[in-house]
Amino acid sequence: MSSIMRVTFANSKPNLITNIQVVGKNNLNIDLLEPNESETLWIPIDTDGSIQIKYKYKDSIITETVIQCLSITLGGKIQYNVGGINDFGI
């Protein structure tokens, strides 16, 4: 049994964000996000755990946790501000 988490990744930074990769999920990536641009990925949740991303901003490689605690029985959708403030009301 698995579920899907639909995550819209938004760039609220003033510069380009590149090479956004969902950690542990091959072929789930976004090549680039311009400032104020967003793109949605459908992420399969096949084990309990978390969703993390890795991306390049300016000359740095940054890793962030998108969702800390996730269950295979819990799907849904969120908007995630890459490198920004996120409040999911949890």
C-alpha positions in Angstrom: 0.0 0.0 0.0 1.3 3.5 -0.8 0.0 7.0 -1.2 0.9 10.2 -3.1 2.0 13.5 -1.7 1.5 16.3 -4.2 4.1 19.0 -3.5 4.2 22.4 -5.3 7.7 23.7 -4.9 7.9 27.5 -5.1 10.9 29.8 -5.4 10.4 32.9 -3.2 14.1 33.8 -3.4 15.4 36.7 -5.5 17.7 34.4 -7.5 17.4 31.2 -9.6 17.3 27.8 -7.8 18.6 24.8 -9.8 18.9 21.1 -9.6 16.1 20.4 -7.0 16.2 16.7 -6.3 13.8 14.7 -4.0 16.3 12.7 -1.9 15.9 8.9 -2.4 13.5 9.3 -5.4 15.2 8.8 -8.7 13.9 10.8 -11.6 12.0 13.2 -9.3 13.7 16.5 -9.8 13.2 20.1 -11.1 15.9 21.5 -13.3 15.4 25.1 -12.4 12.9 27.5 -10.8 13.1 31.2 -11.6 12.1 33.7 -8.9 8.3 33.6 -8.2 8.0 30.4 -10.3 6.6 27.1 -9.0 6.3 23.5 -10.2 4.4 20.5 -8.8 5.8 17.0 -8.3 3.7 13.9 -7.4 5.8 12.0 -4.9 5.0 8.4 -4.2 5.0 7.5 -0.4 5.9 3.9 -0.2 7.4 3.8 3.3 6.9 5.8 6.5 9.5 8.6 6.9 10.2 12.1 5.6 10.6 14.0 2.3 13.9 15.9 1.8 15.2 17.9 -1.1 18.6 18.9 -2.2 19.2 21.9 -4.4 21.7 24.4 -5.6 21.4 28.1 -4.7 24.1 30.4 -5.9 27.3 28.4 -5.2 25.9 26.3 -2.3 24.3 22.8 -2.2 21.5 22.9 0.4 19.5 20.1 1.9 16.1 20.8 3.5 13.4 18.6 5.1 10.0 19.3 3.4 7.9 17.0 5.7 9.4 15.5 8.8 7.0 12.7 9.6 5.0 11.0 6.9 3.0 7.8 6.8 2.2 5.6 3.8 -1.5 6.0 4.7 -1.3 9.8 4.6 -1.4 11.4 1.2 -2.2 15.0 0.4 -0.9 18.2 -1.1 1.1 21.2 0.1 3.0 24.2 -1.2 6.6 24.3 -0.1 8.7 27.5 -0.3 12.2 26.3 -1.2 14.6 28.1 1.2 11.7 30.1 2.7 9.2 30.0 5.5 6.7 27.2 5.5 3.7 26.8 7.9 1.5 23.8 7.2 -0.7 24.5 10.2 0.4 21.3 11.9 
